[in-house]
Amino acid sequence: MANDKMLEMAEAEVRRLRAELEKTPAYKRLKAAEDLIETYRGNPEVELPAAPVLERAKQLEMVDRVVEEAILKPHRTKTAQVEAASAEYLINKGRRATSGEILPAVVAKGIEVPGKVPSKTLSSYLSNSKRFDNIPAFGGYGLVEWGGRRTAPSPTSAGTPNEVVHDGGKLPLNS
């Protein structure tokens, strides 16, 4: 009898926890991934065609984009979306940029930046983020991992701790 009561309590706790977890983005991602696996593994009629490694990689990238757009993106905070779009822009550009330069790239990703002066709103997002630093004399916002450089460091252009990389050349910091 005591075992029955204990099992009932444990089952009730499982139902409560499942209901709580079902509301989270992580659980929704888990379910989407399980559904994708079930679609391709559980249904013998659905088969991915045999393809070379490069073609398979393209298929997987497409699945990743679909999952990102349909499942993950709507559940990310606006701050996370702004940071991701801004970081992508800076990485592609390869150098620092002002909030006014970054804004069109963020808006192009479908992210609304409100305010009377949207570039100032964007600046607020970036200034409060740990991913970016702002050095106006070097052209504005850059990624923290760039270490205060004007441009993104590359294996061939990385300077010493006393140098800054600028437009492919090295400049001393204190001269």
C-alpha positions in Angstrom: 0.0 0.0 0.0 2.8 2.4 0.9 4.6 1.5 -2.4 1.4 2.4 -4.4 1.2 5.8 -2.7 4.9 6.4 -3.3 4.5 5.5 -7.0 1.4 7.8 -7.3 3.4 10.7 -5.9 6.3 10.0 -8.2 4.1 9.8 -11.2 2.4 13.1 -10.2 5.8 14.7 -9.9 6.8 13.5 -13.3 3.6 15.0 -14.8 4.2 18.3 -13.0 7.8 18.5 -14.2 7.0 17.5 -17.8 4.3 20.2 -17.9 6.8 22.8 -16.6 9.6 21.7 -19.0 7.2 21.7 -22.0 7.0 25.5 -21.7 10.8 26.0 -22.1 12.6 26.7 -25.4 15.1 23.9 -24.6 12.2 21.4 -24.4 10.7 22.6 -27.6 14.1 22.2 -29.3 14.4 18.7 -27.9 10.9 17.8 -29.2 11.7 19.3 -32.7 15.0 17.3 -32.9 13.2 14.1 -31.7 10.4 14.7 -34.3 13.0 15.2 -37.0 14.8 11.9 -36.0 11.4 10.1 -35.9 10.5 11.4 -39.4 13.7 10.0 -41.0 14.3 7.0 -38.8 10.8 6.0 -37.9 9.2 6.1 -41.3 10.9 3.5 -43.7 9.3 5.4 -46.7 11.3 8.5 -46.0 14.9 8.1 -47.0 17.6 10.6 -47.6 19.3 10.0 -50.9 22.8 8.7 -50.9 25.0 11.7 -51.6 28.7 12.7 -51.6 30.0 14.1 -48.3 29.7 17.7 -49.6 26.1 17.2 -50.6 25.3 15.7 -47.3 26.9 18.7 -45.5 24.6 21.0 -47.5 21.6 19.0 -46.5 22.5 19.2 -42.9 23.1 22.9 -43.1 19.7 23.3 -44.6 18.2 21.3 -41.7 20.1 23.5 -39.3 18.7 26.7 -40.9 15.2 25.3 -40.8 15.5 24.4 -37.1 17.1 27.8 -36.4 14.4 29.8 -38.2 11.4 27.8 -37.2 12.3 26.7 -33.6 15.2 28.5 -32.1 15.0 32.1 -33.3 11.5 32.8 -32.1 12.5 31.7 -28.6 15.7 33.8 -28.4 15.6 37.1 -26.7 15.7 40.3 -28.8 19.1 41.0 -27.1 20.4 37.7 -28.2 19.1 38.2 -31.7 20.7 41.7 -31.9 24.0 40.5 -30.6 24.1 37.5 -33.0 23.3 39.7 -36.1 25.8 42.4 -35.0 28.5 39.9 -34.4 27.8 38.3 -37.8 28.1 41.7 -39.5 31.4 42.5 -37.8 32.9 39.1 -38.6 31.9 39.4 -42.2 33.1 43.0 -42.4 36.4 42.1 -40.7 36.7 45.5 -38.9 35.0 47.7 -36.4 31.8 49.6 -37.2 29.5 52.2 -35.8 26.0 51.4 -34.6 24.7 53.3 -37.6 26.7 50.9 -39.9 25.6 47.8 -38.1 21.9 48.8 -37.9 20.9 47.9 -41.5 22.4 44.4 -41.1 20.3 43.9 -37.9 17.1 45.2 -39.5 17.8 43.0 -42.6 17.6 40.0 -40.3 14.0 41.0 -39.4 14.9 42.3 -36.0 13.0 45.5 -35.1 15.1 48.1 -33.4 12.7 50.6 -31.8 13.2 54.2 -30.7 13.3 57.7 -32.1 16.9 57.1 -33.1 17.3 53.3 -33.7 21.1 53.5 -34.1 21.2 54.8 -30.5 19.0 51.9 -29.3 21.3 49.5 -31.1 24.2 51.2 -29.4 22.6 50.6 -26.0 22.3 46.9 -26.8 25.9 46.6 -27.9 27.3 48.8 -25.0 25.5 46.6 -22.4 26.8 43.4 -24.0 29.9 41.5 -22.9 30.6 40.5 -26.5 31.4 43.9 -27.8 33.7 46.8 -27.0 33.5 50.3 -28.4 36.6 52.3 -29.3 35.4 55.3 -31.2 38.9 56.3 -32.3 39.3 52.9 -33.9 35.9 53.0 -35.7 33.4 51.9 -33.1 32.2 48.5 -32.1 34.3 45.4 -32.3 34.2 42.0 -30.8 35.9 41.7 -27.4 38.0 38.8 -28.7 39.6 41.2 -31.2 41.5 42.6 -28.2 41.0 46.3 -29.0 42.2 45.9 -32.6 40.8 48.0 -35.4 40.3 44.9 -37.5 39.6 41.3 -36.9 42.8 39.5 -36.1 44.0 36.8 -38.6 46.7 34.3 -38.2 48.9 36.3 -40.6 48.3 39.8 -39.2 48.1 39.3 -35.4 50.4 41.8 -33.7 52.3 41.7 -30.5 50.6 42.9 -27.3 52.1 46.3 -28.0 50.7 46.6 -31.5 47.3 47.2 -33.1 46.4 45.8 -36.5 45.0 48.4 -38.8 44.1 47.9 -42.4 46.6 45.0 -42.7 49.5 47.0 -41.1 50.7 47.0 -37.5 50.9 50.2 -35.6 52.6 50.6 -32.2 50.3 51.4 -29.3 52.5 53.8 -27.4 54.5 56.0 -29.7 
